[in-house]
């Protein structure tokens, strides 16, 4: 089974977290933490900075690793590294998503999530 390694950003602003909704693919209209695939010869942090710039037109700082999760889908295995991040500059532009919003931690459980991202929520909530 193919393994895909990705990074995801937990972008915070005060006590809110940025979440995005997928506009295409198998998980269309499900919420996720933004991010994407790590390219060859790219660090996790470099990949996350690049992906957020491509997807949201934002420049971020990548802080500490929150967690790494493993999730098996029917046709591939996913390893996802999630990092705490902050916006440095930029005006948000949705290039790969059809919606974004800032949510309070207690609102996270009310959204319909991409399956792998569900594992992140409980750990994330332990910080609030």
C-alpha positions in Angstrom: 0.0 0.0 0.0 1.2 3.4 -0.9 2.2 5.8 1.9 1.8 9.5 1.6 3.6 11.9 4.0 2.0 15.3 4.5 2.1 18.3 6.8 -0.8 20.3 8.3 -0.9 23.7 10.0 -2.7 24.5 13.2 -2.9 28.3 12.5 -3.9 30.2 15.6 -4.9 33.7 16.2 -5.7 34.6 19.8 -8.0 31.7 20.8 -9.2 30.8 17.4 -8.0 28.2 14.9 -8.1 28.5 11.1 -9.9 25.6 9.3 -10.6 25.1 5.6 -13.1 23.1 3.6 -12.0 21.0 0.6 -13.6 22.0 -2.7 -12.7 18.9 -4.7 -12.0 15.2 -4.5 -13.1 12.3 -2.3 -13.4 14.6 0.7 -15.1 17.5 -1.0 -16.9 19.8 1.5 -15.2 18.3 4.5 -13.2 20.4 6.9 -9.4 20.0 7.4 -6.4 21.7 8.8 -4.6 23.2 5.7 -1.4 21.8 4.4 -0.2 19.3 1.8 2.5 16.9 0.6 6.2 17.1 1.4 8.3 17.3 -1.8 11.6 15.6 -2.4 14.5 17.3 -0.5 12.1 19.5 1.4 11.9 19.7 5.2 8.5 19.4 6.9 8.7 23.1 7.8 9.6 24.2 4.3 6.7 22.1 2.9 4.2 23.7 5.3 5.3 27.2 4.5 5.1 26.5 0.7 1.7 24.7 0.9 0.1 27.5 2.9 1.5 30.1 0.5 0.1 28.1 -2.4 -3.3 27.3 -0.9 -4.1 30.4 1.1 -1.6 33.1 -0.1 -0.3 33.5 3.5 3.2 33.6 4.9 3.4 31.7 8.2 5.9 30.9 10.9 6.1 27.2 11.8 6.5 26.6 15.5 6.4 23.4 17.5 5.2 20.0 16.3 1.8 19.3 17.8 1.6 15.6 16.8 2.2 13.1 14.0 -0.7 10.8 13.1 -1.0 7.7 11.1 -4.3 7.0 9.2 -5.0 4.2 6.8 -7.5 4.9 4.0 -8.8 2.1 1.7 -6.2 2.9 -1.0 -3.3 4.5 0.8 -1.6 5.1 4.2 -1.2 8.7 5.4 1.4 10.0 7.8 0.6 13.6 8.8 2.8 15.9 10.8 0.8 18.8 12.4 2.5 22.0 13.6 1.5 25.1 15.5 1.7 28.1 13.2 1.1 31.8 13.1 0.4 34.1 10.2 3.2 36.6 9.5 1.7 38.4 6.5 -0.7 38.1 3.6 -4.3 38.5 2.5 -6.1 35.1 2.5 -7.1 33.8 -0.9 -8.7 30.4 -1.2 -6.9 28.5 -4.0 -7.7 24.9 -3.1 -10.6 25.3 -0.7 -14.2 26.6 -1.0 -14.4 28.0 2.5 -12.3 28.9 5.5 -13.2 30.1 8.9 -11.8 30.9 12.3 -13.3 28.7 15.0 -13.0 28.5 18.7 -11.7 25.2 20.1 -15.1 24.2 21.4 -16.5 24.4 17.9 -14.1 21.9 16.4 -16.3 18.9 17.2 -19.3 20.5 15.4 -17.7 20.3 12.0 -17.6 17.4 9.5 -13.9 16.5 9.1 -11.7 14.7 6.7 -11.2 11.3 8.5 -7.4 11.7 9.3 -7.9 15.2 10.8 -10.4 13.9 13.4 -7.5 12.3 15.4 -5.9 15.8 15.8 -8.9 17.4 17.5 -8.8 15.6 20.9 -5.1 16.4 21.3 -5.6 20.0 20.1 -8.4 20.4 22.7 -6.1 19.3 25.5 -4.3 22.6 25.0 -7.3 24.8 25.6 
